[in-house]
Amino acid sequence: MFGVIQTNDDTVLLTDLGYQMVDPQTEPAARAQVLRVPLHRAIYEKDKGLILPGDAALEAELVTSGVARQ
């Protein structure tokens, strides 16, 4: 999701970008890289400072933004 994690069956792993986002030294550059994607920026700006919505609500936000439903 968002290039930060990858899932495989019941496992969730951080990608290289995910590791960069949790490292205080590389986080600002990694965040900037993710936020270059207009959809990512829109969701970030909408939910900034809030607890992220659950899966169903986030999926609904994505669909509203034009992403095809899974």
C-alpha positions in Angstrom: 0.0 0.0 0.0 1.4 3.4 -1.1 4.7 1.6 -1.8 5.4 1.5 1.9 4.3 -2.1 2.7 3.9 -5.3 0.8 1.7 -8.2 1.9 2.0 -11.9 1.3 -0.7 -14.2 2.7 -0.8 -13.2 6.4 2.5 -11.3 6.4 3.0 -7.5 6.1 6.5 -6.3 5.4 8.0 -2.8 5.0 9.5 -2.0 1.6 12.7 -0.1 1.3 10.6 3.1 1.2 8.8 1.9 4.3 12.1 1.5 6.2 13.2 5.0 5.0 9.9 6.4 6.4 10.5 5.0 9.9 14.2 6.1 10.0 14.4 9.7 11.4 17.4 10.4 9.1 15.7 9.5 5.9 12.0 10.1 6.8 11.7 13.6 5.4 12.9 12.7 1.9 10.9 9.4 1.9 7.7 11.3 2.9 8.3 13.9 0.1 8.7 11.0 -2.4 5.4 9.4 -1.3 3.6 12.8 -1.4 4.6 13.5 -5.0 1.8 11.2 -6.0 -1.4 13.4 -6.2 -3.7 10.7 -4.7 -1.3 10.1 -1.8 -1.1 13.9 -1.2 -4.9 14.3 -1.3 -5.4 11.5 1.3 -2.6 12.8 3.5 -4.0 16.4 3.4 -7.5 15.2 4.1 -6.5 13.0 7.1 -3.5 15.0 8.4 -3.5 15.1 12.2 -6.2 12.5 12.4 -6.3 8.8 13.0 -6.4 7.1 9.6 -9.8 5.6 8.7 -10.3 1.9 8.8 -9.8 -0.2 5.6 -13.4 0.1 4.4 -13.5 3.9 4.9 -10.1 4.3 3.2 -11.2 2.1 0.3 -14.3 4.3 0.0 -12.0 7.4 -0.1 -9.9 5.9 -2.8 -13.0 4.9 -4.9 -14.3 8.4 -4.5 -11.0 9.7 -5.8 -11.3 7.6 -8.9 -9.4 4.4 -8.0 -11.2 1.2 -9.1 -12.7 -0.9 -6.4 -10.8 -4.2 -5.7 
